Amino acid sequence: MTGTHFGFQTVDEREKSQRVRGVFDSVAGKYDLMNDLMSLGLHRAWKAYAVAVAAPRPGDRVLDVAGGTGDLARAFAGKVGPSGLVVHTDINQAMLRAGRERLLDEGLLLPTVLCDAEKLPFDSAQFDLVTVAFGLRNMTHKDLALREMNRVLRPGGRLLVLEFSKVAGPLRKPYDWYSFQVLPRLGQWVAGDGESYVYLAESIRVHPGQAELKAMMGAAGFGHVDVHNLSAGVVALHVGIRC
């Protein structure tokens, strides 16, 4: 058995993808509401900051990996305009369907692709921007996914990884209390599933911190990586440039 993290548990690699799929199948219907409640609305500011840093231009080609309910895809579509392209992807069908329905409700018909970030079904050097928001930590082989994202970027293209990270030391105890005492109860009350939110809290703790993820992106072929800490490190935005 080749083991990998599923929260604080060690599970077979083949089992992890099935269990992660179960988590997001369970929470898809309440995902946006829970994001607002869990982050007190801050996730919207974090994503807006990522879009501002990305600074997409009319005509750009953008790939949104693990795009979920489509927040970033919607924002980028308005920036790249009719001459550009935004491809909305996710490995989870329930999340992808929820995102596609939201986009359609807002009058946006974007290419929507069910795919694994570790095996992207796109030719090399196809995109100006690749983004992944709060999805990298759920991937089994993060190094493979990062290399795939590098592969599909044109030279000089950028990857933006928005993800929970290592919070500043003085905030760790209250942050842990909130994550493990409040969030599961909130998840049970709102989404009828407290266990999935225990996993989500645990997955943040085993995800690489700012420096480690920066090194991983360098190893994946990104020649320069900037790190932007948000909300005292609760979240970090890593921006890598493909050589």
N, C-alpha and C positions, 0 to 999 in steps of 0.2 A: 504494500500500500504506500502510495506517495501522499504524505499528509500536507494539509494547508489549513490556514485559519478559517474558521467560521465563527466570528466573534472570538470568545475566549476558548472555544473548543478547537480541537484538532480533528479534522475529518478527511476522508479520502477526497482527492481532487475531483473525482467524478461526481461525488456526492454534493460538493459545495455548490455547483451551478444549479442543481436541482433545488437545494434548500434556499438559495438566494432567490430563485424564481418563485418559490412558495411565499417568501416574505413579501415580494412586490406584487404577486397576485392578490395577496390578502389586503395590502394597504392601498392599492391603486385608486380605488374609488374615493378615498378620503385623503389622498396624498397631498394635494394642494392646501386643503384646510389644515391638515396637521403641520405642514411646513410653516404656515402663518402662525399657528399657535405655538409650536415648539421654539421658533426663533423670534417670537414677538414681532414678526413681520420683517426682521432683518435680512432674511434670505433674498428679498426683493432688492434691497440696497446692495448686497454682495453681488448679485447677478448684474445689476445695473453698472456697478463698478467694472466688472469683467468686460461688459460690452463696451464701456468707454475706453478701457485700456486696449481692447482689440481694435477699436477705431476702423471698422469695416468700411470699405469704399464702394460706391456704385460699381457693379460689375464683378465684385469679388465672388469667389466660390467658397462656400463655407460648409464644413461637415460637423454636425452636432452629434457627438457620440454619447450613448446612454442618455439621450435627450428627454426621456420621460414624458412629462406632460407638456413639453414644448415651450417653456418660458424663453430660453435662449434662442431657439429657432424662430420664434415670433419676433423677437427684438431684432435679430439679424436680418430677417426678411425685409423689414422696413428700412434698413440701412443699405442693403445691396441693390434694392430696386429691381425692376423687371429685367434688367440686363445681367443681373447676378443670379446666383443659385444658392439655395440653402437646402441641404439634405438632412432630414430628421431621422435618427436611427435609435434603436434600443434592442437589447437582447430579449426583453420581456414583452410578450405580446399584449398583456393587459395594460401595461404602462404605455406602450406605443399606441394602442387603440384609444386610450384616454387622451393622449396628446393630440392625435390626429383629429379626434372629434372636437377638441377645444379649438384647434387651428381652423377647422372648417367652420365652426360657429362664428369665428371672427373673419371669415371670408378669405382665408389663406389656404390655398391648395399647394402643399409642398411635397416633394418626393419623400416618401416615408418607407424606410427599409428596416426589416427585422434582421438583425445581424449581430454577430459576435465581434467585439472589439479586438479580440486576439486574432481574428481572421477576416479582416475587412474586405468586402467584395468589390473593391474599387482598384482601378489601375494606379500605378505609381505617379507621383507628382501631379495630382489632379486638383488639389485644393490650395487656396491662399491661407485659409484659417481652419484649424481643427479645434473644437472645444469639447470639454467633458466636465460637467458640473455635478459634483456629489455622486459620481459613478465609479471613479477609479478604485476606490477602496473595496468595492464589491467584486472586483475582477480577480480571478484565480491567479493568473500569471500577469502581473502588472508590467513586468519587463517586456513581455511579448506584445502586450497592448500598446505600450509606449513606442516600441519599434514599428508597429503597424501604423500608428498615427504619424510617425516620422516618415514612413515610406510614402504615404499618400499625399504628403505636403510637397509643394514645389520648393526648390531651393530658395531660401530666404523666407519661406512661409513660417507661420507661427502656430504653436500649440499653446492653448490656455487651459490649465487644469485648476479648477475651482473646487476645493475640497476641505473638509474638516481637517484640522491639524493639531499641533501641540500648543495648548493654551499657556499663557504666561504663568509662572510659578505661583504667585500670590492668589490666583483665581482657581487653581486646580481643585482644591477641596470643595468650594461651593459649586463649581462646575460638575464635579463628580456626583455630588448630592443631587443636583438638578437632573443630571443624566440618568441616574439609576433609581432615584426615588420618585421624581415627578413625571418624567417622560413615559415610563411604562404605564403609569396610572392614567395619564392623559390619553395614551394610545388605546387603552382598554375602554375608556369612557367614550371616546370619539369614534374610533375605528373598530372597536370590538376585538382588539388584538394587542394585548400588552407585550406578549413574547417577542413579536417582531421588533418592537421598539427597544427591548433589551438587547437584541442582536445589533440593531443600528448603533446603540450607545457603545457596545463592546467593539464593533468594527472600527469605530473612530480611534479607540485606544491601541489597536494593533496595526493601524495604518502608519506608513512611514511619516516621520515628522518632516519639518521644512527642509533641513539640511540633507536628510537621507533621500527624500524625493528629488531634490535638486540634483544629487549625485546620480540617481537612477535615470533621470532625463538626459544627463550628460552621457551616460553609458549607452543610452538608446540612440545617440546620434545628434543631439541638440548641442550646437556649438556654444550657445550662450543662454543662460537661464537666469531670469530675475524672479525674486520672491517678494510678494506683497503681503504682509500680515494684515489681516482685518479683524476688528473686534478683539484685540489683544491676543491674536493667534488662534482664536476659536476656529477661524477659517483662514486659509492662505490661498493666494492666487499665484501659481507658478506659470511663467511665460517663457517658453523655449523657442529659439530660432533654429530652423533646420539649416544645416551647413549647405 
